Amino acid sequence: MAVILTDRPIEKVREEVIDQLIMNYSHEAISLEAFERRLEIATQTQDHQVLMQQVEDLTLSVDESYTESKKQSFNARVTPKEMLEIEEITTILSTNERAGVWDVPKEIKCKSILGSCTIDLTRANFTHPTVRIKLMSLLSDDRIYVPDNINVVIRTSNYLGNISTKLDGKTDPSAPTVIIEGTCILASTVVKVKRTVKQRFMEFAEQLKEMLN
């Protein structure tokens, strides 16, 4: 006999509902407006019944092809590549941003003095299972954006400075690990996930729809 709905873990039910929403949207069974509305509810509600209401009129179910596409899109992978193992970023009285699609080396040395440095790993390709970002921040305002499917360890020393972390704390032994260490003096450093969960699902749904049509 099947377990009654309200006794099932809410996050498991949420995952199944979101998968079915993406599956139906990517096959053009529902409009973009309906998908966005239902996805917003599915990512926010804590009610099992409300979750199931978002897919009760949808007929398409998740198949093996969808599962494989999701696995490739959501699981962070390490792609070994021959490249310089250390990259240095120096920002003095200026701004510097490393973002977009780029290959992340084994170590990044970031020196920021009276400036602003941004390291965005959201769309980056990891070439090593462990990446170290070594900070030297003095009177600066720095940002480090990380994907939500990697591990992050922070080991910094702060002197009249501040480092702010906005992460969910989840770990995945198979995912790459970014270790942030160094010194912040009279500086502000923020480490956060750039994309919301909803934005990530939206991007995957659009990618899947484009691939199918």
C-alpha positions as a LaTeX table, in Angstrom:
\begin{tabular}{lrrr}
\hline
Residue & $x$ (\AA) & $y$ (\AA) & $z$ (\AA) \\
\hline
Met1 & 0.00 & 0.00 & 0.00 \\
Ala2 & 1.29 & 3.44 & $-0.93$ \\
Val3 & 2.37 & 5.84 & 1.81 \\
Ile4 & $-0.20$ & 8.57 & 2.36 \\
Leu5 & 0.81 & 11.90 & 0.85 \\
Thr6 & 1.18 & 13.89 & 4.07 \\
Asp7 & 3.52 & 11.26 & 5.54 \\
Arg8 & 6.00 & 11.62 & 2.67 \\
Pro9 & 9.00 & 13.99 & 3.05 \\
Ile10 & 7.89 & 17.37 & 1.73 \\
Glu11 & 11.17 & 17.99 & $-0.14$ \\
Lys12 & 10.84 & 14.70 & $-2.02$ \\
Val13 & 7.31 & 15.57 & $-3.08$ \\
Arg14 & 8.48 & 19.05 & $-4.08$ \\
Glu15 & 11.24 & 17.59 & $-6.26$ \\
Glu16 & 8.80 & 15.27 & $-8.04$ \\
Val17 & 6.29 & 18.08 & $-8.63$ \\
Ile18 & 8.94 & 20.45 & $-10.02$ \\
Asp19 & 10.27 & 17.71 & $-12.30$ \\
Gln20 & 6.79 & 17.11 & $-13.68$ \\
Leu21 & 6.23 & 20.84 & $-14.20$ \\
Ile22 & 9.49 & 21.16 & $-16.14$ \\
Met23 & 8.69 & 18.04 & $-18.17$ \\
Asn24 & 5.29 & 19.40 & $-19.23$ \\
Tyr25 & 6.55 & 22.92 & $-19.93$ \\
Ser26 & 9.45 & 21.67 & $-22.04$ \\
His27 & 6.94 & 19.69 & $-24.16$ \\
Glu28 & 4.72 & 22.81 & $-24.44$ \\
Ala29 & 1.86 & 21.28 & $-22.46$ \\
Ile30 & 1.57 & 24.48 & $-20.41$ \\
Ser31 & 2.43 & 28.11 & $-21.14$ \\
Leu32 & 5.38 & 30.02 & $-19.76$ \\
Glu33 & 3.06 & 32.08 & $-17.56$ \\
Ala34 & 1.44 & 28.97 & $-16.08$ \\
Phe35 & 4.83 & 27.32 & $-15.55$ \\
Glu36 & 6.27 & 30.35 & $-13.74$ \\
Arg37 & 3.17 & 30.68 & $-11.55$ \\
Arg38 & 3.11 & 27.01 & $-10.59$ \\
Leu39 & 6.86 & 26.85 & $-10.09$ \\
Glu40 & 6.73 & 29.82 & $-7.71$ \\
Ile41 & 4.12 & 28.02 & $-5.61$ \\
Ala42 & 6.01 & 24.71 & $-5.75$ \\
Thr43 & 9.26 & 26.24 & $-4.50$ \\
Gln44 & 7.59 & 28.12 & $-1.63$ \\
Thr45 & 4.72 & 26.08 & $-0.17$ \\
Gln46 & 5.05 & 23.68 & 2.74 \\
Asp47 & 1.68 & 22.06 & 2.07 \\
His48 & 1.64 & 18.62 & 0.43 \\
Gln49 & $-1.81$ & 19.12 & $-1.06$ \\
Val50 & $-0.97$ & 22.50 & $-2.55$ \\
Leu51 & 2.11 & 20.95 & $-4.14$ \\
Met52 & 0.10 & 18.19 & $-5.80$ \\
Gln53 & $-2.49$ & 20.66 & $-7.06$ \\
Gln54 & 0.18 & 22.18 & $-9.32$ \\
Val55 & 0.42 & 18.99 & $-11.42$ \\
Glu56 & $-2.96$ & 17.31 & $-11.00$ \\
Asp57 & $-4.06$ & 18.31 & $-14.53$ \\
Leu58 & $-0.76$ & 17.43 & $-16.23$ \\
Thr59 & $-0.44$ & 14.14 & $-18.11$ \\
Leu60 & 3.25 & 13.92 & $-19.03$ \\
Ser61 & 5.47 & 12.10 & $-16.54$ \\
Val62 & 9.23 & 12.23 & $-16.12$ \\
Asp63 & 11.07 & 9.73 & $-18.35$ \\
Glu64 & 14.62 & 8.38 & $-18.54$ \\
Ser65 & 15.71 & 11.04 & $-21.03$ \\
Tyr66 & 14.58 & 13.81 & $-18.66$ \\
Thr67 & 16.38 & 12.20 & $-15.72$ \\
Glu68 & 19.64 & 12.00 & $-17.67$ \\
Ser69 & 19.35 & 15.62 & $-18.86$ \\
Lys70 & 18.73 & 16.82 & $-15.32$ \\
Lys71 & 21.68 & 14.84 & $-14.02$ \\
Gln72 & 24.02 & 16.40 & $-16.57$ \\
Ser73 & 22.70 & 19.90 & $-15.92$ \\
Phe74 & 22.50 & 19.88 & $-12.12$ \\
Asn75 & 25.48 & 17.79 & $-11.04$ \\
Ala76 & 28.70 & 19.76 & $-10.84$ \\
Arg77 & 31.49 & 17.92 & $-12.63$ \\
Val78 & 35.25 & 18.19 & $-12.82$ \\
Thr79 & 36.67 & 18.25 & $-16.35$ \\
Pro80 & 40.45 & 17.77 & $-16.21$ \\
Lys81 & 42.29 & 20.10 & $-18.58$ \\
Glu82 & 45.90 & 21.13 & $-19.05$ \\
Met83 & 46.26 & 24.75 & $-17.99$ \\
Leu84 & 48.11 & 27.00 & $-15.57$ \\
Glu85 & 47.44 & 25.79 & $-12.04$ \\
Ile86 & 47.62 & 29.27 & $-10.52$ \\
Glu87 & 45.93 & 32.47 & $-11.68$ \\
Glu88 & 46.62 & 35.84 & $-10.07$ \\
Ile89 & 44.09 & 38.66 & $-9.95$ \\
Thr90 & 45.32 & 42.06 & $-8.72$ \\
Thr91 & 42.97 & 44.98 & $-8.16$ \\
Ile92 & 44.36 & 48.29 & $-6.87$ \\
Leu93 & 42.20 & 51.42 & $-6.90$ \\
Ser94 & 40.07 & 49.76 & $-9.57$ \\
Thr95 & 37.46 & 47.07 & $-10.24$ \\
Asn96 & 38.00 & 43.61 & $-11.64$ \\
Glu97 & 35.50 & 40.91 & $-12.58$ \\
Arg98 & 36.11 & 37.30 & $-13.58$ \\
Ala99 & 32.81 & 35.86 & $-14.79$ \\
Gly100 & 31.01 & 34.02 & $-17.57$ \\
Val101 & 32.14 & 30.65 & $-18.93$ \\
Trp102 & 35.79 & 30.09 & $-17.95$ \\
Asp103 & 38.14 & 27.35 & $-16.81$ \\
Val104 & 38.91 & 27.56 & $-13.11$ \\
Pro105 & 42.54 & 26.79 & $-12.18$ \\
Lys106 & 43.59 & 24.87 & $-9.10$ \\
Glu107 & 44.40 & 28.08 & $-7.25$ \\
Ile108 & 43.36 & 31.73 & $-7.58$ \\
Lys109 & 45.36 & 34.41 & $-5.79$ \\
Cys110 & 43.26 & 37.54 & $-5.43$ \\
Lys111 & 44.85 & 40.76 & $-4.14$ \\
Ser112 & 42.41 & 43.63 & $-3.75$ \\
Ile113 & 43.50 & 47.01 & $-2.34$ \\
Leu114 & 41.13 & 50.00 & $-2.29$ \\
Gly115 & 39.18 & 48.31 & $-5.05$ \\
Ser116 & 36.46 & 45.84 & $-5.89$ \\
Cys117 & 37.02 & 42.30 & $-7.13$ \\
Thr118 & 34.34 & 39.85 & $-8.28$ \\
Ile119 & 34.97 & 36.15 & $-8.89$ \\
Asp120 & 31.89 & 34.52 & $-10.40$ \\
Leu121 & 31.99 & 30.71 & $-10.56$ \\
Thr122 & 28.32 & 30.31 & $-11.51$ \\
Arg123 & 29.00 & 29.21 & $-15.10$ \\
Ala124 & 32.64 & 28.21 & $-14.71$ \\
Asn125 & 34.20 & 24.87 & $-15.68$ \\
Phe126 & 36.03 & 23.16 & $-12.82$ \\
Thr127 & 39.29 & 21.49 & $-13.85$ \\
His128 & 40.28 & 20.28 & $-10.36$ \\
Pro129 & 38.22 & 18.63 & $-7.59$ \\
Thr130 & 39.53 & 21.20 & $-5.09$ \\
Val131 & 39.97 & 24.90 & $-5.87$ \\
Arg132 & 41.62 & 27.35 & $-3.50$ \\
Ile133 & 40.86 & 31.07 & $-3.59$ \\
Lys134 & 43.49 & 32.96 & $-1.57$ \\
Leu135 & 42.36 & 36.45 & $-0.63$ \\
Met136 & 44.35 & 39.50 & 0.38 \\
Ser137 & 41.76 & 42.24 & 0.81 \\
Leu138 & 42.59 & 45.68 & 2.16 \\
Leu139 & 39.98 & 48.46 & 2.24 \\
Ser140 & 38.14 & 46.68 & $-0.54$ \\
Asp141 & 34.69 & 45.37 & $-1.44$ \\
Asp142 & 34.87 & 41.86 & $-2.91$ \\
Arg143 & 32.27 & 39.35 & $-4.15$ \\
Ile144 & 32.55 & 35.61 & $-4.74$ \\
Tyr145 & 29.58 & 33.93 & $-6.44$ \\
Val146 & 29.40 & 30.13 & $-6.32$ \\
Pro147 & 27.04 & 27.55 & $-7.88$ \\
Asp148 & 24.59 & 25.93 & $-5.48$ \\
Asn149 & 25.83 & 22.43 & $-6.34$ \\
Ile150 & 29.42 & 22.66 & $-5.04$ \\
Asn151 & 30.98 & 22.54 & $-1.58$ \\
Val152 & 32.38 & 25.72 & $-0.02$ \\
Val153 & 34.82 & 25.99 & 2.90 \\
Ile154 & 35.76 & 29.40 & 4.33 \\
Arg155 & 38.95 & 29.91 & 6.34 \\
Thr156 & 39.65 & 33.63 & 6.47 \\
Ser157 & 41.15 & 35.94 & 9.08 \\
Asn158 & 39.30 & 39.24 & 9.45 \\
Tyr159 & 40.72 & 42.40 & 11.00 \\
Leu160 & 38.16 & 45.19 & 11.32 \\
Gly161 & 36.60 & 43.59 & 8.28 \\
Asn162 & 33.60 & 41.46 & 7.47 \\
Ile163 & 32.96 & 38.30 & 5.49 \\
Ser164 & 29.32 & 37.46 & 4.81 \\
Thr165 & 28.20 & 34.01 & 3.67 \\
Lys166 & 24.78 & 33.26 & 2.17 \\
Leu167 & 24.90 & 29.52 & 1.51 \\
Asp168 & 22.60 & 26.64 & 2.39 \\
Gly169 & 25.34 & 24.56 & 4.04 \\
Lys170 & 24.63 & 21.39 & 2.05 \\
Thr171 & 27.57 & 19.20 & 1.02 \\
Asp172 & 28.04 & 16.66 & $-1.76$ \\
Pro173 & 31.14 & 14.41 & $-1.58$ \\
Ser174 & 31.14 & 13.99 & $-5.37$ \\
Ala175 & 31.01 & 17.72 & $-6.14$ \\
Pro176 & 33.98 & 20.11 & $-6.48$ \\
Thr177 & 35.08 & 21.94 & $-3.34$ \\
Val178 & 36.06 & 25.62 & $-3.21$ \\
Ile179 & 38.23 & 26.62 & $-0.25$ \\
Ile180 & 38.31 & 30.37 & 0.45 \\
Glu181 & 41.15 & 31.49 & 2.69 \\
Gly182 & 43.28 & 34.53 & 3.36 \\
Thr183 & 43.08 & 37.87 & 5.14 \\
Cys184 & 40.52 & 40.68 & 5.07 \\
Ile185 & 41.59 & 43.99 & 6.62 \\
Leu186 & 39.05 & 46.84 & 6.80 \\
Ala187 & 37.35 & 45.05 & 3.93 \\
Ser188 & 34.00 & 43.52 & 3.08 \\
Thr189 & 33.79 & 40.13 & 1.36 \\
Val190 & 30.52 & 38.43 & 0.39 \\
Val191 & 30.27 & 34.77 & $-0.60$ \\
Lys192 & 26.88 & 33.80 & $-1.97$ \\
Val193 & 24.91 & 31.77 & $-4.50$ \\
Lys194 & 24.04 & 34.08 & $-7.40$ \\
Arg195 & 21.07 & 32.18 & $-8.82$ \\
Thr196 & 17.95 & 31.42 & $-6.83$ \\
Val197 & 16.53 & 27.90 & $-6.88$ \\
Lys198 & 13.66 & 29.12 & $-9.06$ \\
Gln199 & 16.04 & 30.73 & $-11.55$ \\
Arg200 & 18.01 & 27.51 & $-11.84$ \\
Phe201 & 14.90 & 25.47 & $-12.58$ \\
Met202 & 13.77 & 28.09 & $-15.11$ \\
Glu203 & 17.10 & 27.92 & $-16.94$ \\
Phe204 & 17.00 & 24.13 & $-17.06$ \\
Ala205 & 13.42 & 24.14 & $-18.33$ \\
Glu206 & 14.30 & 26.57 & $-21.12$ \\
Gln207 & 17.35 & 24.50 & $-22.09$ \\
Leu208 & 15.25 & 21.33 & $-22.23$ \\
Lys209 & 12.51 & 23.04 & $-24.23$ \\
Glu210 & 15.04 & 24.39 & $-26.73$ \\
Met211 & 16.58 & 20.93 & $-27.10$ \\
Leu212 & 13.19 & 19.30 & $-27.76$ \\
Asn213 & 11.85 & 21.87 & $-30.23$ \\
\hline
\end{tabular}
